[in-house]
Amino acid sequence: MARKAAGRPPEETLSLWKREQALLKTLVVDRDTEAWQRDPAFSGLQRVGGVDVSFVKGDSVSACASLVVLSYPELEVMYEDCRMVSLTAPYVSGFLAFREVPFLVDAVQQLLEKEPRLMPQVLFVDGNGVLHHRGFGVACHLGVLTDLPCIGVAKKLLQVDGLENNALHKEKIRLLQGGGDSFPLMGGSGTVLGMALKSHDHSTKPLYVSVGHKMSLEAAVRLTHGCCKFRIPEPVRQADIRSRDYIRRTLGVQGAPALRPERSKKAQRPKACPQGASEEPAEFIRTRGSGDFGVQDGSHAELAGPDGFVLTGLGQSFEPVMGITPVLSPRTAAALCGVAVAQNLARSGWEICWLLWACSAVSGKATAVHGAELNAVVLASGASPRRWVASALAFLLFNPDPLCPGLAFLH
């Protein structure tokens, strides 16, 4: 049975939390403290960490806290630790650290005790640092308590100190040309609270990078960009993927995490995307927090179908997430292909047929997509008859079964 966290804390508790934040804030260091941070190529940096807390659908108490350590610059996972935890504090805007940080500090302490040689030299945090209502976000909190350099990386602008996601802000985003481009987030007080960073060439939405602890903003932005294979920095991305996988393996598919109800808005209707765009259909994306965490700039997407399954596309292929083998109905498989094609995840006949083959493989039978559905899906997506023929022929190469009723008319 789903459990609910306690309601909003009393004002006395919030006052105590504010005093603790004010006290710890005096310990924040917002300059480079390590030699590798001042090196243009980050020479000497070998290990980067990422933390995440994922929640169980319909349960605001159960969660999975994860810590991963990746090699740098290879960005290969060297260490991971995931554990189920019971949250004792509710989510209150501006006080996220009191809900999540105790479990993340424990994870870092466990690593220090078990594998001290794998301790990360910097931690990426899915949240804000000094870009915060009181200048002390979750990345600052974790950094001070662990004494590790920390970087706050948020997917949505926290509108504090006069910062607004208005037309001017959106115009500045539009002017970001390539991966690594950024602009400062200067509040009404005249303080630069962070940077809006275009983390990947194909990203349409920036990341909001802010200092957590023991690192300058300039170095934090450069390192964030250097750790992005996709839109989200790889340490945070891997922590999220592995925490969600741990929940699935521990609680089963029905316990798969969903949106954070306290930190997210209602799902929006899918938007039509222009050719080459990387925007995702919101209702088909299983996201985390307030951003499109599962979508990585058109080369990585998660499609959640009506049967409750999730498929992850990497490059031109689709495969079951984390080894789960869901069962797709023929109509679901065809609809999924249609969505993928319509969203420009496939731009040629061979790629379309690869999607069809993958869906058939997932469902465990070559007859998952019928010929009429294939025809409707490909033609409705704007593909030419020539491309349709290429798709059909390629599909036959992958599924040379003369008994396949979906394409029997071609035999």
C-alpha positions as CSV (number, residue, x, y, z in Angstrom):
1,M,0.0,0.0,0.0
2,A,1.4,3.4,-1.0
3,R,2.6,5.5,1.9
4,K,2.5,9.3,2.2
5,A,5.1,11.5,3.8
6,A,4.0,13.8,6.6
7,G,2.6,17.1,5.7
8,R,4.3,20.5,5.8
9,P,6.5,20.8,8.9
10,P,5.5,23.2,11.6
11,E,7.0,26.7,11.4
12,E,9.3,25.9,14.3
13,T,10.9,23.2,12.2
14,L,11.3,25.4,9.2
15,S,12.9,28.1,11.4
16,L,15.4,25.5,12.6
17,W,16.1,24.5,9.0
18,K,16.7,28.1,8.0
19,R,19.1,28.6,10.9
20,E,21.0,25.5,10.0
21,Q,21.2,26.6,6.3
22,A,22.5,30.0,7.4
23,L,25.1,28.4,9.7
24,L,26.4,26.0,7.0
25,K,26.3,28.6,4.4
26,T,29.2,30.4,6.1
27,L,31.3,27.3,5.4
28,V,30.8,27.3,1.6
29,V,33.9,27.9,-0.5
30,D,33.1,29.3,-4.0
31,R,36.7,29.2,-5.4
32,D,38.9,26.5,-6.9
33,T,40.7,24.5,-4.1
34,E,42.4,21.8,-6.2
35,A,45.1,22.0,-8.7
36,W,43.2,20.0,-11.3
37,Q,40.4,22.6,-11.2
38,R,42.7,25.3,-12.5
39,D,44.1,23.2,-15.3
40,P,42.4,23.8,-18.7
41,A,42.3,20.0,-19.4
42,F,41.5,19.1,-15.7
43,S,44.8,17.1,-15.6
44,G,44.8,15.2,-12.3
45,L,41.1,14.6,-12.3
46,Q,40.4,10.9,-12.4
47,R,37.1,10.3,-10.6
48,V,33.8,12.2,-10.9
49,G,30.7,11.2,-8.8
50,G,27.0,11.7,-9.2
51,V,24.1,11.3,-6.7
52,D,20.4,10.8,-7.2
53,V,17.3,10.0,-5.2
54,S,14.5,8.3,-7.2
55,F,11.0,7.7,-5.9
56,V,8.5,4.9,-6.1
57,K,5.3,5.6,-8.0
58,G,2.5,6.5,-5.6
59,D,4.7,6.3,-2.6
60,S,6.3,9.5,-1.2
61,V,8.1,7.7,1.5
62,S,10.0,4.9,-0.2
63,A,12.9,6.0,-2.4
64,C,16.3,4.8,-3.7
65,A,19.4,6.8,-3.0
66,S,22.3,6.2,-5.4
67,L,25.9,7.2,-5.7
68,V,28.0,6.4,-8.7
69,V,31.7,7.1,-9.4
70,L,32.9,7.4,-13.0
71,S,36.4,7.5,-14.5
72,Y,37.4,10.8,-16.1
73,P,37.7,11.5,-18.9
74,E,36.4,8.1,-20.1
75,L,33.2,8.5,-18.0
76,E,32.9,4.8,-17.4
77,V,31.2,3.6,-14.2
78,M,33.8,2.4,-11.6
79,Y,31.5,2.1,-8.5
80,E,27.8,2.2,-7.8
81,D,25.8,2.0,-4.6
82,C,22.0,1.9,-4.5
83,R,19.8,1.4,-1.5
84,M,16.2,1.7,-0.6
85,V,15.5,4.4,2.1
86,S,12.5,5.7,3.9
87,L,12.1,9.4,3.7
88,T,11.1,11.1,7.0
89,A,10.8,14.7,5.8
90,P,8.3,16.0,3.3
91,Y,9.3,18.0,0.3
92,V,9.3,21.7,1.0
93,S,10.5,24.2,-1.7
94,G,13.9,25.5,-0.6
95,F,14.5,22.7,1.9
96,L,15.1,19.7,-0.4
97,A,18.4,18.9,1.4
98,F,16.6,18.0,4.6
99,R,14.7,15.4,2.7
100,E,17.5,13.8,0.7
101,V,21.0,14.8,1.8
102,P,21.2,12.6,4.9
103,F,21.0,9.4,2.7
104,L,23.5,10.8,0.2
105,V,26.0,11.6,3.0
106,D,25.6,8.1,4.3
107,A,26.4,6.7,0.8
108,V,29.5,8.8,0.6
109,Q,30.6,7.6,4.1
110,Q,30.0,4.0,3.1
111,L,32.2,4.5,0.0
112,L,34.9,6.0,2.2
113,E,34.8,3.0,4.5
114,K,34.6,0.3,1.8
115,E,36.7,1.7,-1.1
116,P,38.5,4.9,-0.2
117,R,40.6,4.7,-3.3
118,L,37.4,5.2,-5.4
119,M,36.3,8.4,-3.6
120,P,35.2,11.0,-6.2
121,Q,37.2,14.1,-6.5
122,V,34.0,16.1,-7.3
123,L,30.3,15.4,-7.0
124,F,27.5,16.3,-9.4
125,V,24.2,17.0,-7.8
126,D,20.8,17.0,-9.5
127,G,19.8,20.4,-8.0
128,N,21.0,23.9,-7.2
129,G,23.9,25.2,-5.3
130,V,24.1,28.9,-4.5
131,L,21.3,29.5,-7.0
132,H,18.8,29.2,-4.2
133,H,16.3,31.2,-2.2
134,R,18.8,31.6,0.6
135,G,22.0,30.9,-1.4
136,F,22.4,27.4,0.0
137,G,20.9,24.7,-2.1
138,V,21.2,20.9,-2.0
139,A,24.6,20.9,-3.8
140,C,26.0,23.3,-1.2
141,H,24.6,21.3,1.7
142,L,26.0,18.0,0.4
143,G,29.4,19.6,-0.3
144,V,29.8,21.1,3.1
145,L,28.8,17.9,5.0
146,T,31.1,15.7,2.9
147,D,33.8,18.3,2.4
148,L,33.9,17.4,-1.3
149,P,33.8,19.8,-4.3
150,C,30.2,19.8,-5.5
151,I,28.5,21.2,-8.6
152,G,24.7,21.9,-8.7
153,V,23.1,21.1,-12.1
154,A,19.4,21.8,-12.5
155,K,17.2,21.3,-15.5
156,K,14.8,24.1,-14.7
157,L,15.5,27.8,-13.7
158,L,14.8,28.5,-10.1
159,Q,13.4,32.0,-10.2
160,V,15.0,33.7,-7.3
161,D,16.5,37.2,-6.8
162,G,14.7,38.6,-9.8
163,L,15.6,35.8,-12.2
164,E,12.7,35.0,-14.5
165,N,12.0,32.6,-17.3
166,N,10.6,35.4,-19.4
167,A,10.9,36.4,-23.0
168,L,14.4,37.9,-22.6
169,H,15.7,34.7,-20.9
170,K,14.2,32.6,-23.7
171,E,15.9,34.8,-26.3
172,K,19.2,34.3,-24.6
173,I,18.7,30.6,-24.7
174,R,17.9,30.8,-28.4
175,L,21.2,32.6,-29.1
176,L,23.2,29.7,-27.6
177,Q,24.8,28.2,-30.7
178,G,26.8,25.1,-29.8
179,G,27.7,22.8,-26.9
180,G,29.6,24.8,-24.2
181,D,28.0,28.1,-24.9
182,S,26.6,29.8,-21.8
183,F,25.4,33.0,-20.3
184,P,25.4,34.3,-16.7
185,L,22.4,34.3,-14.4
186,M,22.7,37.6,-12.7
187,G,20.1,38.3,-10.0
188,G,18.6,41.6,-9.1
189,S,21.2,42.0,-6.3
190,G,23.9,42.1,-9.0
191,T,25.3,38.7,-8.0
192,V,26.0,36.1,-10.6
193,L,24.2,33.0,-9.2
194,G,25.0,30.5,-11.9
195,M,25.3,30.0,-15.7
196,A,22.8,28.7,-18.2
197,L,24.8,26.1,-20.2
198,K,24.0,24.5,-23.6
199,S,25.5,21.2,-22.6
200,H,25.2,19.5,-26.0
201,D,25.2,20.6,-29.6
202,H,21.7,19.2,-30.1
203,S,20.2,20.4,-26.8
204,T,17.2,22.7,-27.0
205,K,17.1,23.3,-23.3
206,P,20.0,24.6,-21.2
207,L,21.2,23.3,-17.8
208,Y,21.5,25.7,-14.9
209,V,24.9,25.2,-13.3
210,S,25.8,26.7,-9.9
211,V,28.6,26.4,-7.4
212,G,28.0,23.8,-4.7
213,H,31.3,23.9,-2.7
214,K,35.0,24.2,-3.2
215,M,34.9,25.0,-6.9
216,S,34.6,28.2,-9.0
217,L,31.7,28.7,-11.3
218,E,33.9,28.9,-14.4
219,A,35.5,25.5,-13.6
220,A,32.1,24.0,-12.7
221,V,30.7,25.0,-16.1
222,R,33.6,23.7,-18.0
223,L,33.6,20.4,-16.2
224,T,29.8,20.0,-16.6
225,H,30.2,20.4,-20.3
226,G,33.1,18.0,-20.4
227,C,31.0,15.3,-18.6
228,C,28.0,15.5,-21.0
229,K,27.7,12.7,-23.5
230,F,24.1,13.8,-23.8
231,R,22.2,16.7,-22.3
232,I,22.6,15.6,-18.7
233,P,26.0,15.2,-17.1
234,E,26.9,11.5,-17.2
235,P,27.5,11.1,-13.4
236,V,24.0,12.3,-12.6
237,R,22.5,10.5,-15.6
238,Q,24.1,7.2,-14.5
239,A,23.0,7.7,-10.9
240,D,19.4,8.2,-12.1
241,I,19.4,5.2,-14.4
242,R,20.8,2.9,-11.8
243,S,18.6,4.0,-9.0
244,R,15.5,3.5,-11.2
245,D,16.8,0.1,-12.2
246,Y,17.4,-0.8,-8.6
247,I,13.7,0.0,-7.8
248,R,12.5,-2.1,-10.7
249,R,14.6,-5.1,-9.6
250,T,13.7,-4.7,-6.0
251,L,10.0,-4.0,-6.2
252,G,9.2,-5.3,-9.7
253,V,7.9,-3.4,-12.8
254,Q,4.9,-2.2,-10.9
255,G,7.2,-0.3,-8.5
256,A,8.9,1.6,-11.3
257,P,9.5,5.2,-10.3
258,A,7.5,8.0,-11.9
259,L,7.6,11.7,-11.7
260,R,8.4,13.4,-8.5
261,P,5.0,14.7,-7.5
262,E,6.4,17.5,-5.4
263,R,8.9,18.8,-7.9
264,S,7.1,18.4,-11.2
265,K,4.3,20.0,-13.2
266,K,1.5,18.2,-14.9
267,A,2.5,16.4,-18.1
268,Q,2.0,18.5,-21.1
269,R,0.4,17.4,-24.4
270,P,2.9,16.3,-27.0
271,K,4.1,19.0,-29.3
272,A,4.7,18.6,-33.0
273,C,8.4,18.8,-33.7
274,P,10.0,20.3,-36.8
275,Q,12.4,18.2,-38.9
276,G,15.6,17.7,-37.0
277,A,14.4,18.9,-33.7
278,S,15.1,17.0,-30.5
279,E,12.0,17.9,-28.5
280,E,10.3,14.9,-27.0
281,P,6.6,14.0,-26.8
282,A,5.9,14.7,-23.1
283,E,3.2,12.1,-22.6
284,F,5.4,9.4,-23.9
285,I,8.5,10.3,-21.9
286,R,9.1,8.9,-18.4
287,T,10.8,12.0,-16.9
288,R,12.3,12.7,-13.5
289,G,11.9,16.0,-11.7
290,S,11.0,19.0,-13.6
291,G,12.9,18.3,-16.8
292,D,13.3,15.8,-19.6
293,F,15.7,13.6,-17.7
294,G,15.1,10.5,-19.8
295,V,15.6,12.3,-23.1
296,Q,19.1,13.0,-24.4
297,D,19.0,15.3,-27.3
298,G,17.4,13.1,-29.9
299,S,20.0,10.3,-29.7
300,H,18.6,8.8,-26.5
301,A,14.9,8.7,-25.6
302,E,12.6,6.7,-23.4
303,L,9.2,5.9,-24.8
304,A,6.5,4.8,-22.3
305,G,3.7,2.9,-24.1
306,P,0.1,2.4,-22.9
307,D,0.9,-1.0,-21.6
308,G,3.2,0.4,-19.0
309,F,6.5,-0.7,-20.5
310,V,9.4,1.6,-21.3
311,L,11.7,1.3,-24.3
312,T,15.0,3.1,-24.4
313,G,16.5,4.2,-27.8
314,L,20.2,4.5,-28.1
315,G,21.2,5.9,-31.4
316,Q,19.1,4.1,-34.0
317,S,18.1,1.1,-31.9
318,F,15.5,0.3,-29.2
319,E,15.9,-2.2,-26.5
320,P,14.3,-3.2,-23.2
321,V,15.3,-1.0,-20.3
322,M,17.6,-2.7,-17.7
323,G,17.0,-6.2,-19.0
324,I,13.2,-6.1,-18.5
325,T,11.3,-7.9,-21.2
326,P,7.8,-6.4,-21.5
327,V,5.1,-7.9,-23.7
328,L,3.8,-5.7,-26.4
329,S,0.5,-6.2,-28.2
330,P,0.6,-5.8,-32.0
331,R,-1.3,-2.6,-31.9
332,T,1.0,-1.2,-29.2
333,A,4.2,-2.1,-31.2
334,A,2.8,-0.4,-34.3
335,A,1.8,2.7,-32.3
336,L,5.2,2.9,-30.7
337,C,6.9,2.7,-34.1
338,G,4.6,5.4,-35.4
339,V,5.5,7.7,-32.5
340,A,9.2,7.1,-33.0
341,V,9.0,7.7,-36.7
342,A,6.8,10.8,-36.3
343,Q,9.3,12.2,-33.8
344,N,12.2,11.9,-36.3
345,L,13.9,9.1,-34.4
346,A,14.0,7.3,-37.7
347,R,14.8,9.1,-40.9
348,S,15.4,6.3,-43.4
349,G,13.8,3.1,-44.4
350,W,16.5,1.0,-42.7
351,E,16.2,2.8,-39.4
352,I,12.4,2.4,-39.6
353,C,12.7,-1.3,-40.2
354,W,15.2,-1.6,-37.3
355,L,12.6,0.0,-35.0
356,L,10.0,-2.5,-36.2
357,W,12.4,-5.4,-35.8
358,A,13.3,-4.3,-32.3
359,C,9.7,-4.1,-31.3
360,S,9.0,-7.5,-32.7
361,A,12.0,-8.9,-30.8
362,V,10.8,-7.4,-27.5
363,S,7.4,-8.9,-28.0
364,G,9.0,-12.3,-28.6
365,K,7.4,-12.9,-32.0
366,A,8.1,-11.7,-35.5
367,T,4.4,-11.1,-36.2
368,A,4.1,-8.1,-33.8
369,V,3.6,-5.6,-36.6
370,H,1.1,-6.4,-39.3
371,G,1.5,-5.3,-42.9
372,A,-1.5,-2.9,-42.8
373,E,-0.3,-1.3,-39.7
374,L,3.3,-1.0,-41.1
375,N,1.9,0.6,-44.2
376,A,-0.3,3.1,-42.2
377,V,2.5,4.0,-39.8
378,V,5.2,4.7,-42.4
379,L,3.0,6.5,-44.9
380,A,1.3,8.6,-42.1
381,S,4.7,9.7,-41.0
382,G,5.4,11.3,-44.4
383,A,7.6,8.6,-45.8
384,S,7.7,8.1,-49.5
385,P,6.5,4.8,-51.1
386,R,10.2,4.2,-52.0
387,R,11.1,4.4,-48.4
388,W,8.2,2.2,-47.5
389,V,9.5,-0.5,-49.9
390,A,13.0,-0.2,-48.4
391,S,11.5,-0.6,-44.9
392,A,9.5,-3.7,-45.9
393,L,12.4,-5.3,-47.7
394,A,14.8,-4.7,-44.8
395,F,12.2,-5.9,-42.3
396,L,12.0,-9.2,-44.3
397,L,15.8,-9.5,-44.0
398,F,15.5,-9.4,-40.2
399,N,12.4,-11.6,-40.1
400,P,12.7,-14.1,-43.0
401,D,9.8,-16.1,-41.8
402,P,7.4,-17.0,-44.6
403,L,4.7,-17.6,-42.1
404,C,4.7,-14.0,-40.9
405,P,1.1,-12.9,-41.6
406,G,2.0,-9.2,-41.3
407,L,4.1,-9.3,-44.5
408,A,2.8,-12.4,-46.1
409,F,1.6,-10.4,-49.1
410,L,5.2,-9.7,-50.0
411,H,6.3,-13.4,-50.2
